[in-house]
Amino acid sequence: MSDAAMNVAAIRGGSILRSLRIVLFSLVGLVLLALLANYFRRITPLRHLDSVFLFESVDSILAHGLPLSHTVLSWPVVAPMLDWPVARICAAALPFLEGDGYNVLDNHAYFLLYPIAVLARLIGTHDAFAWLNAAAHLALVLMPWVFLRRSGLPVLAVAAFAIAVAAWPAWSLSAMGDYYLDRLYMPLMLGLLYLLHRGALQEGALTRGRLAGIACVALLAAMTTERATIMVLAALLFFVVLALPWRRVRAQAGFWLGLPLLLVAYLAWYFSVMFHGFEGGGSLRANAYLTARALVERFHDPRMVVFALTNLLFLGWMACLAGWRYLLLALGALLPNLIVTTGGAELNGWVTHYHAMYIPFLVFAASIGFARFMDWLPQGGARVLVAIASASASLVLAATYQPFEATFTAPAADRTQGGILRAVYRFYVHRDQSPERAMLFWIQQLPDAVSAGARVSAVEGAMPVLYHSHALALYPSGLDHADVLVISGALVDGKAAFVTGLPYPGNAEQVAQVNACLLERAIRQGFAVEREILGAGLIVLRRSAAPQPAIAAPRS
């Protein structure tokens, strides 16, 4: 065989091998996506108000063209109570509001609900959110994989980085939380950062087609929420000022000036025309630490150590190797969590959406830093050893690190470490050890205990199985007019005990006083215990006398 023929055969062999790798990668990705999406779909009954109002909003778009939620009508009633003294809560009127529903665009720029509604028309609302949530979280692992492989890193090293992301509590516990559009922003933002990074490094990378791609991804990310729009705008300005070569920016000045101005105009329009907010919803200025004294107090919060250590141990140390520009970008994305409070969830409430805004920035910077670190090492055994050590460290941290308090404990069979991956593994493989399966058995008994069409004042955990066939209010809103109450607690000698309902932020004594007075008020109005949903920790109380008429909600 001639040298030319051998070269052609080698090229064809290499092409076939690359194609097989792509097919294998795609198949593995699809299997993981299907497993994760099916898990999310199956545990839909275990979600809360924040998921229910998204379901209602999409269903309302399909029916009426507007994202209206009936369930969330009661949140503006309950939210101010969290700042009230106990006596005021106990004496407050607790009406059951009825009306067209709360337009969720009044409080957040959730315009991505409209494209989601198109998908929901095809596969159903619950399935749409399950698949999108699965894709959003899986993309945060697979996109860096593709980037690092294209950067020349071996599979073992790339796998070590993927394990680090999957073990990181901000990712693994985020996937265990409720649905939020903020989660869908994460892969869009990460994709935008990689596109901008490529434009900063490669001559000729910013073609018209790629600029159109940048614009589409940026605008789609901006449609998730107004916070995401601000992060997209900040990322674009960062790259224009500090990363992209000025000659390229000048040559394409219309694009790099026009896209940020379009986002600024969009924010101005939304906040001046659409946004209304509500009492108790909080504001940026009221929740921000803006003075030197306030910042000093903020950084004495022990949860700050938890936040910093958790991010540093898993991905932060890699981000520190990304160079000063990208380290600055990551720190800037973390800054809102440091100087704005949502009651502490922004620091160690890993299952909440308050970490979604910085997650793609930290994944991006960490992948850059990891690639640079591996390139610095000599090829061969050193890279293999570092990859194995990194993967092993991530797995040990996943098994022993307690991310809510930043402590280390010995692994145990009943621990919650491991996040979504351990939860999915138990759900499919060790079914008898899956707390989700056990909870599903109990929570699915709740609809049988509540008459269809009844007006129900319920805690968040009861809402997903009731919202389709009942008028719902968030407890204690609606207590004065509801037919049924569903509250957290247990029965002792046939009487309600250990009752909780309102997530009051006071001390233990105040929380007990609030819930006791609300229960006493319900009993005086004729409510009596009808059933206990034991494994779900819920008590159903039914009113014996006819309730007062509901009150029409004010139109927004």
URPELIN-V145871 format. One record per helix or strand of 2 or more residues. SS is the DSSP state (hx for helix, st for strand). FROM is the first residue (numbers start at 1). LEN is the number of residues. If there is no record, write none. Layout:
# URPELIN-V145871
[[SS | FROM | LEN] [SS | FROM | LEN]]
This chain:
# URPELIN-V145871
[[hx | 3 | 40] [hx | 44 | 3] [hx | 49 | 16] [st | 68 | 2] [hx | 71 | 13] [hx | 86 | 6] [st | 97 | 2] [st | 102 | 2] [hx | 104 | 3] [hx | 113 | 11] [hx | 125 | 26] [hx | 155 | 13] [hx | 169 | 4] [hx | 174 | 3] [hx | 181 | 21] [hx | 208 | 15] [hx | 226 | 18] [hx | 246 | 6] [hx | 253 | 22] [hx | 284 | 4] [hx | 292 | 7] [hx | 302 | 18] [hx | 324 | 16] [hx | 345 | 4] [hx | 353 | 24] [hx | 381 | 20] [st | 401 | 2] [st | 407 | 2] [hx | 419 | 10] [hx | 431 | 3] [hx | 435 | 9] [hx | 446 | 4] [st | 455 | 4] [hx | 460 | 3] [st | 471 | 4] [st | 484 | 9] [st | 495 | 6] [hx | 508 | 17] [st | 527 | 7] [hx | 534 | 3] [st | 538 | 6] [st | 551 | 2]]
